[in-house]
Amino acid sequence: MVVLPLFMLQLLWLVPPSSSNKLDPSVLEGNALQCYNWTPIQYPFGVVRNGSVGPTPLPGFEIRCDISHGSRPMLKLGSDLYQLLNISLPHGYVRIVGQVIASRCPANSSAPYHVPNLMDTPYTFSATRNKFTATGCDAMALISGGDDKPVSSGCVSFCTHPGTVIDGVCSGVGCCQAPVPPGLKSFKLDFSSVRNLSGPTNESAKLLCSKAFIVDNAWYNFSQCDLNGNPDDEYRPVFLDWAIGNQKCKEVTRRNATDNACKDNSHCIDPPDVAGYRCLCNQGYTGNPYSPGGCQGVGLVSLVVLFILGFWVSWGLKKRRIRKLKQTYFLQNGGLLLHQRIASRQETAKIFSSQELETATDNFNENRVVGRGGYGTVYKGVLADGRVVAIKKSKLVDETQIEQFINEVVILSQINHKNVVKLLGCCLETQVPLLVYEFIPNGTLFHRIHDKSTSPMSWENRLRIAVETAGALAYLHSSVSIPIIHRDIKSANILLDENYTAKVSDFGASRLVPFDQTHITTLVQGTLGYLDPEYFHTSQLTEKSDVYSFGVVLAELLTKEKVISFCRTEEGRNLASHFVMLEENQLLEAVDGQIVNEAGERHLFVVSQLAKRCLNLKGEERPTMKEVAVELDALRRLMKLHFVPKSHDELSLGNCPDPLNSGTMGQCSMEDSLLLSTDSHVDRVHYICNRN
C-alpha cells in the first residue's frame, strides 16, 4: 500500500477587504476608546488612530482604527493586522476574523502557506472555544505544537461519494473535528491524502476540496457546500485567549510588583493552560480591574433607593405607552371591523391579546422559532388552556388592504377541512398582525422528502399525501364561500401531523377570487421553481397557477429531487422543465428507484403523465384541481386492490376498455362513473365506464 507523501502545510491568515464606513473622530473619556459604531475598547487594550495613540495600551494589546482599514477595529499581532470582532475582559478572550485555512482544490493539489506565530504575543489559540477541523473526501490532518508544547491532535475525513455527507454532521464523513491542544501558540499542520487507504471511489469526490482550519466551534456548521472551492467561503472566526505578562499571580503578588496590572478593589487569577495572569473586580465591585479606579462599589443605599424609584417611574410610563400603542395598533389593523364581522358568528376567529401570545411564546423567544419564510417567522406556543399553536409573525402588511386582510381572516377561520391547517384567530395589538394556527408537529413535506437522515418514504405514503393535498386545494378552489387561490404551493408549505397526514399551510400570499371572475391581476409572488410561468409573464392569477405548483410537488414526490439543482444540466436545473422535457420512455428513468418495485412501472407512468399535464405551460390545458384529486384518489384505490395492468392504455384514466365491447374504448367519468369491483371467482378488477 502506497501512501502519498505528507505535505507540510501552514495556516494562511488574511484579513477580509475593509468596509467603507466612515471613522467616528470622537474619542470617549478615559480608557473607553472605540472605532465608529463599535463597542468601547478598554485598557489594557488601546486604540491607535492614524498614527496617534490614546491611553497607552500594554504591549501586544494595540488596536488600530485607521480610516485606511475601513474604520474596523484591527488587532495587531506581530507585523500583521486582523479584524477584531469581540473583546471580553472578564473571560479573557478576543475573537478575530482570519483565513484560517490550509486547502487543496482539488484534493490532490498543493498550495503555499505560512505558519502564524503567537510566541511573542499575549495570545494563545483557545482550546475551549475553538475546534481543529478538516473537511474533504480525502483528508488526514494533524496539528502539532511547537517546542514549548510538544502535543498533537488530528482527525481523518473521507467519503466515497459527495452524496454520502450530511449537512450539520462533522463525524468523519466529509468533515471531522479534533480538540485544539491547550496553550498553543505556534504549530505545524501535516495535511495528507488518504485515497490509497480508504478514500473516495467516485471520481466526482476526487475533484472536491480538502481544507483544514481552526474555527470558533459555536459558529461553524458543516455543509456539503464546504467541499467546493468557493473563494467567498474562506474566512473563519477564531478565538484567542489572552493574559498579562508571563508570570503567575503568586510571583506577581509575592514581590509586590509595581507593574502589577490588577488595580484597586480587584484580585489576580491564573487562567488554565496560559502563561500570565488576568484580573477581576472584587465581590461587590464592577468595572475595569486594569484601570486605576476602574472597580467601583455598588452598595450605596442612596443610589439603590434612587435606582428603585427611577425604575418604578420608568416602568409605569413605559407600561402606559405600551397600552396606548396596543390600542393604536388594534384600530390601525382593523380590530373594530373584525369585531363587527365575527359578532354574529359562532366558532369563528378569536381575537387574542398580545399578552396571551407573548406568554405562549416566552416573549417570542428564538428557541420557539419553528420556521422562517418569505412572508414571516413562525413560533411554537402553548396557550393558557394547554393548546399547542403555531403563531405566524408576518414581516409586513399593506395598510391599504386592511379590510381585505380582515375578510381573509374571517373566511380562513371558517375553513374546516382535515387537510388544511386551521386558523384559530389573530392578534391585532402589534405593529404587524399575528395569526394563530393549529400546531402541526412533524415538520414539512420538503424535510421529509429531502432530509437524508430520515427513513425513505414509501410510495403509498407519497401517493396518500398527494391525494390529501390535491383534495385540500380542490376544496379551496370550489367548495368555500369565496374561492381561494393559495399562490405559494410547495413542499415546504405542506405540513405533516402526528399521523403524517398532509396539511396545506401558509396563506400569506393567498388571494380571494369572487365567483364572477376567472382571474385577478396581482403583483407576481411565489417561490422560484414552483411559480407558474404563465402567471409570471401575465400577472394574471388563476386557479390553474396552483395546479402548476402542485405539479411540481408531484414531480418532487416521484423523483425525490430538489426543485432547483445545479447537479442537473443547465436547461434542466428547474425540476419542472426537466420533467416536462422527458420523453415517455424516459419518464420512469427519472422516478426514484426505491418506489418502482413497490408501485409498478405502469402505475408510476400514469402518475408521471398526470404531473406533466399539471405542468403544461398553458393554464387552459391543465386539469382542474378537482380533476387531479379525483384521478389521484382513483389511482390510490387501484393500488390498494393490487391491480397490475398489462399496458399503459389499461391504466389511462381518460380512456379504459369497454367491458360491453372489448374492441372499443369508453370515456370514463372519473368523479361519478368510475366504479371499482372485484370478482372473487375470477380474481380480477372490472372497470365500469360510461360511454360518450
N, C-alpha and C positions, 0 to 999 in steps of 0.2 A: 504494500500500500504506500503510495507516494503522497506526501503532504507538501502542499505549496509552501515555499519559504515565507517566513514571517516578515511582514513589513513593519518596521518600527515607525509608528505614526505619532503625530503630536497634535494637540488641540489648537486650532486656529481661532483666535478671539478677535472679532471685528465689531465695530460699533455701527448700527444702522444709520442711514442718512438723517441729518438733523432736520427738524421741522422748521417752519418759517415763523413761529411765534415770536413776537417782539419781547425784548427783555424789559422787565419792570425795573426802572432805575432806583426805586426806593429801597432803602436798607432798614430792616427792623432794628429797634433799640436792643442794646445788649448783645448777646451772642446769637439771637434767633435771626439768622440771615436766611434769605430764601431767593430762589430764582422765580421768574414770572409764573404765577398761578401754580405754585408748588408748596408743599408743607414746609414749615420753618426748619432750617438746618442749624443744629445746636452744637455747641462745644462738647467733646473735643474735636468735632468736625468744624471746618471753617471754609468760607467761600472766597475764591479768588475771582475778581471781576475785572476783565480786560486788563490784567496785569497788576491791579491793585488788590490788596488783601485787607479783609475786615479783621475782626479779632483773630489773632494768630492761631491757626489750628496746630494740634500736635503733629509731629512728623508722621506721614502716611495717611493723614486724615484730610488732605486738601481736596476741595471740590471746586470745579471750575463752572462758572456761569457766563462764559463769554458769548457774545452775540454770534460769533463765528460757529458756535455749536448749537445754534438754534434756540438759545435760552434754556436748554435742558441741563439739569444738574449732571455733571460728568465727574466720576471718581477717578482720581489719578493713582495708578498703580505702576510704579516704576516710571517708564517713559510713555506709557500708554494711557488712554482715557477710555472709560466705559460709562455708558448711560446708567444713571442711578435711578432705581425705581422706588426703593424704600430704605429707611434707616430706623432701627429700633435701639434706643439707648437701654431700656430695661432688659431686653433679651439679647443684646449684643450681636446684632447681625446687620448686614446690608444686603440688598437684593439688586442685582445689576443685570444688564442685557448684554449678551455677547454671542458670537457664533461659536458655540461650544461643541464643535463637530469635527470629527475626522470621517471622511466619506470616500467611497469608491463608487463611481457611476460609469459603467456597470460594475458589478461586484468584483470582476477580475481585473479592474484597472487600479492605478495608484495615483497619488497626488502629493505635492509637497506640503509640509506642515511646520509648526513651530510650537515648542512647549512653553506654556505660561509658567512663570516662576514667581511665587509669592514669598520667597525666602527672606527678602529684605523689607517686607511689609507687615503690618499688624494683622493680616488676614489669613485665614485658612478656609479650605473648602468645607462647608458644613456637612457633617456626616449624618445629622438627624433630619435635615430638611431637603437634602438632595438625594438622587439616585444615579448610580452609574448605569447607563442604558445603551443597548446596542439593538439596531433594527436591521432587517435584511433576511433574505432566504439563504444566505451563505456567509455567515459571520461568526468569528470567535474573537472576543475582545477580552484583554487582560490589562488592568491598571495596576501599576507598580509604584510604590512610594520611593522617595529619594533615600540618601544615606541616613538621614535622621529618622526616617520612618520606613524601615525595611518590611513593609506589608504589601499585600496584593489582594485584588478582588477581581472577579471576572465572570463571564457567562457566555453561552453559546446560543445563537439564534439561527434557525434554519426552517425551511418549508419546501415541500415538493412541488407546490403549485400556489400561485398568488391567491387562489380562491379558498385555500385552507386557513388563512389567517382570519381572526375575529377582531373587529374593532373594540377597543377598550380592554383587551386582554393582552398582557405582556408576560407570558409564562414560558417562552421558549420557541413558540411557533410564530416566526416573523418578527418577534420582539422579545427581548429578555432584559432583566434588571438585576443588579447586584448592589450591595451597600458600598458607599464611599468610605474608604479607610479613614478612621478618625485622625484628626490633627494633620491632614495632608496639606502641604504647601507646594511641593513640586512632585512631578511624577512622569512616568513614561507609559505609553499605551501600545501594547502589542495587538495588532489587528490583522487577522489572517483569514484565509478561505478554508472552509471545511467541506468543499464539494466532493473531494475524494473519500471523505469519511462517511457522511450521511447527508450531504447537501441535496439541492433540488435536482429532480429528474426531468422536470419540464423546462423546455428551452426558454419560455417566457419568464420564468423565475430567475434565470441566469442573467437577464438583461436589467433586473431591478437594482436599486442602490443598496449598499450596505453602509451604515453610519454608526458612530459611537460618540457619546457625549455625556457630560454631567448636566443634570437639569433639576429644577425645582420639582420635587416629586408630586406635590399637590396640584401643580399646574399641568403637568404632562399627561395626556390621554392618547394612547396609541391609536393610530388609524391606518388603514390599508394605504391611504394616500402618502404616508410617510415613506413608503418603499419607492416612490417616484422621485425623480431628480428635480424637484421644484425649487428654484433658487429663492423664492419668496418664503420658503419654509425653513430657512437655515438658522434663524435666531431663536435663542432659548434663554429664559430667565434662570439665574443661578444665585444661590445663597452663599455668602461668605460670612463666617464668624469672625469677630474681631476682639482684640483685648489690648490693654495698655502695657507697653513695655514687654519684657520677657522674664520678669520676676514674679513670684507668688506673693500673696498677701503677708505671709509670715515674715518674709525677708524685708518687705517694704515697711511694715509696722514696727519691726524689731529695731531697726536703726532710725526710726522716726524721720524718715527721709523727707527733705523739703520738697522733693519733686513728686511726692505722693499726690496722685490725681484726685483722690477722694476728699472732697471739701467738707465743711461743717455740716453736722447733722446727717452724715452718711457713713457707710461702712464698706469694707472691701470684701469681695467674693472671688473665689478661684473657679473659673469656668473649666469644665472637664475637657481633657484632651487638647487644651490650647495653652500655649505659653503666654504668660502675662496674667493680668487681673482686670476686674471690672468693678464698678461702684454702684451701690443702690442707696436711696434715701432711707433713713431710719424709720421705724414704725411711727405713724402719726405725722409724717412729713411727706411732702410731694415736691416735685420739681426736677431740676437737673443737678445730679450729685457731682458733676465735674466742674460746675461753675460756682465761683465764690458767692455765697448767699443763695445758692440755687435751690436748696431744700428748705421749704418754708412750712411752718407749723399750721395745722388746720383745725385746732381745737379751741379757738377763742369763742366764748359764749355769745358775745355780741354779734359776731359775724354769723354764727349759726342761727340766732334769732332773726336777724335781718334776712338771711337767706330763706328761712322758712316763710316769713311774711311775704317776701318778694315772690316766692314760689306760688303761694296760695292766690295772691292777687293776679299773677300772670296766668295761673291755671283757670281762674274764674273768667277772666277776659277772653282767654282762648276758647273756653267752652261756649261762651256766649256767641263768639264769632262763628264757631263751627255750627251751632244751632241755626243761626241766621243763614249761613251758607247752604246748609242742607235744605232749608225752606226754599231758597232761591233756585237751587238745582231741581228740586221737586217740581216747581212750577215751570221752570225752563224746559224740563224733559217731558212735559205733558201729563203730570200727575193728576190734575183735575179732570182732564179729558179721559184718562184711563179709569178713574173712579166712576165717571158717568157711564162708560161703556160696560163696566162689569157689575154695576149696582143691581141690575135686574137678572143677572145670570148666576147660575149655580155651578160649582165645580169648574171655575174658570181661573184665570191668572190671579195669583196672590201678590200683593204689593208688600215686599219685605223692607224693613228698615235697614239702614247702613250698619247700625249697631249689631243687628242679628247676623249679618253676613261677615262682619269683622270678627265677631266671636266665633262663628263657624269655621273661619279660616285662620285663626290665630293672627288677626290683623294682616291677612294676605301674605303670610309667611312664604318665603321662597321654597321652603320644604314642602309646601302644599301644592306647588305647581305640578300639574299632570300633563300639560300640553301647551304648546305655543304655535300660533298660526299667523297667517297674513292679516287676520281680522282681530286678533286679540290673544289674551292669555286665559287659560282655564285652570281653576283651582279646585281642589277637593275640599269639601266642607262637611261638617256634621251639625245639623240644626239642633235646636233645643229639644225637639221631640225625638231625637235619635236618628232621624233620616239622614242618609249619606247623599249628598248632592254634588253636582258639578256647577261651579259658578264661573260664568264667562265674563271677563272684563275686556270690553272692546277697546281698540286703540283710538277710535274717533267716531263721531256721529255728526251727521249733517243736520244742523239746527232747522233748516228749511223743510226737512222731511219728518218732523216730529209726529205729525198726525198719521203719516203712513207707518211710522215705526209703531205707534200705539195700535193701529189696525192690525199689524202683523202679530204683535204680542197677543192680542185678543184671539185672533184666528188660530195661531200656532198652539195656544194653550188649550184649544178645543179639539185639537187633533188627538185621536185616541186609536192609534194603530200599533200593533205589537212590534213592528219593525221600524218605528220612528221614535227617536229619543223624545220623551215627554217634557214639554216646557211647563215648569211648575209656577213660575212667576218672575218678577223682576224687582229691582231696586232703583228708584229714581232720585235718591238723595245724594248721588255722587255726580261729579262733572260729566262722566260718561255712564249711561245706564248700565246696570249689571243684570244679566239674565241668569236664571236659576233653572237647571235641568236635573232630571234624574241622573244618578251616577251609574256609569257602565264600567265594571271593574276590570275587564280582561283586555284592555288596550284596543288597538286599531287593527283592521284587516291588513294594512300595509306592514305593520310589525310582524303579524302572524305569517305573512307570505315570505317576507324577505329576511327576517332575522335568522341567521344560520344556527343560533343557539337553541331554537325551538324545534320540536319534532315536526316532521313533514305533515302537511295536511292531506287527508285522503280526498279522492275525487268526490265521494258522497258529500263530504262537508263543504267542499268548494262549490259544488252544484247547489246544495241547500242554501248557502249564503247568497249565491247569485239569484236564486228564486226569491228569497226573502227581500233582497234589495230591490229587485225589479218590481215585486208586488208593492213595496212601500212607495216607489216612485210613481207607479201607475195610480195608486191611491191619491197621492198629492196632485197628480195631473187631472184626475177626472172624478174624484169622489168627495172632495171637500167643497164647502160652500163657495169659495173662490179658488180657482186653480192656483197652485204654487209651483213655480219653476225653481229648482234648487240652485242651479248655476255653478255649483262647485262640487260636483260628484267626483270623488276619488277614493282610493282605498284607505287613505288616511282619515277620511270623514265617515267611514263605516266602522262603527264600534262593535265589540263583541261582549255580550254579557256573561254571567257566570255559567250559562249553558252553551256559550258560543253561538247564541242567536244574534243575527245581524241587526244593527240599529243605525239607521241613517241619522247623521248629526250635522251640526254646524250650519245653521241657516243664516249666517251673517251676510251672505251675498244673495239670498233668495229674493224673488220678486213675485207679487201677486198679479195675476192676469185676469182682468174682467172677462166674463163669458162672451161678450160681444166682440172680443178682439182675438186675433190669431197670433199676434206677436206684440212686443213692446220694444221701443228703442231705448237703449241704455249705453252708458259708458262700459266698455268691454272690461269684464272682470272674470277671473278664473285662475286655474293653475296650469302652468306650462306642461304640455304633454297630454292633458285631459281636455283642453279648451277646444270647442267646436270651431273648425276653421271657417265655416260659413258665418257664424256669429262674429268671429274675429274680423272678417272683411266687411260685413254689412252693419254691424252693431245692432242687428235685429234679433232679439232673444225669443226663441220659441221652445215648445216642449221637446222638440227634436234635438235641441242642444244638450239636454240631459241624456237623451238616448245615445248621442255620440260619446259622452263622458262615460256612460255605463258600458259602452262597447269596449272602451279602453280598460276598464276594470275587469271585464270578462276576459280580455286578452291577457291581463296580468294573471288571472286565476288559471288560465290554460297553460301559459308559458313559464310562470314563476319568474319572469324577467322584470326589471325595473323599467318605468315608463321612459326615462331618458337614460341612455347608456352610451358612453364613449367606447365601449368594447365592441359595439356593432359598427358596420360601415357607415360612412357619413350620411348617405341617403336613408339609412335605416336606424339612425340614432333615436328617432322618435318611434316608440313601440307601435303606435297606431299605423304610421307609414310603413314600417317594416312588415306588419301583419297583413296589411292590405295588398302589398306588393307580391306576397307569396302566391304562387300558382296552387291549383287544387292538389297536385301531387306533392307539394312542399309543405302543406299546412301541418300535417302530422309530424314532420321533422322539427317544427318549431315548438310543438307541445312538450311540456315537462314529461320526461321519460318515465317518471315514477308512476304516473296515472294511466299510462297507455294500457298496461295489463289489467288494471282494475276496471277501467271503463270500457275498453274495447275501441278499436280504431274507428269503426263506423259511427259509434255514438259520439266520439270526440270530433269527428269530421262534421257532423251536423251542428254541434255547438260552435265550432270554429266558423262555419258558414254563417251562423246567426250573428256572431261577433262582427264579421266582415260587413254584413248588411247594416248593422248599427253604425259602423264606421264609414258609411258612404259619404262622400264629400257633399252630396246634395241632400239637404234635410228632407225634402219631399219624398225621396226614395228610401228613407229609413223607415223601419216599422215604428209603431207607437209603443210606448212602454207597456200598455195593456197587452198588445200582441206579443211582445217579448216575454212578459211574465207568464202568459198562457203557454207559450211554446216551451219555455224552460220547465215549467211545472209538469207539462206532459212528458218531457224527456226524463224528468226525475222519477215520475211514476213508472215509466217504461223500464228504467234501470232497476227499480225495486222489484219488478217482475222478472228480472234476469233475462230480458229478451235479447237475443243475439241475432241481429239482422244479417241477411246474406249479401245485401248490396246497399250502396248509398241510396238508391231510389226507394228502397223499402222504408227507410227512416226519414225521408223527406217530409217535413211537417206541412208542406203545402200540397203535396200530391201523395196518394197512397193507393195500393191495389184495391180495386173494387171487388168485394167478395161475391157480388152477384154476376160479375162478368170479368173473369181473370184477364181478359185481353184488353181491358180498358182501364183508364185511370180516373179516379173520382177526386173532387175537390173537397178537402176537409175543412169544416168549420171548427177551428181549434177550441173555441170557447164553449160552444154549445153542443157540438155533434161528435167530438172525438171521444168515443166510449171504448174503454178497455175491458176485456173479459178474458177469462182463461177457461179452456176446455179441459177438465180433469181427465177426460178419457183419451184425448189425443195429445195432451200436453203441448199446447201451442197457444199463441196470442192472436186474437182477431182484431182487426180494425173495422169498425162500422162507420163509414163515412157518408155524408150526404153528397149526392152528385149535383153538379150545377146543370 
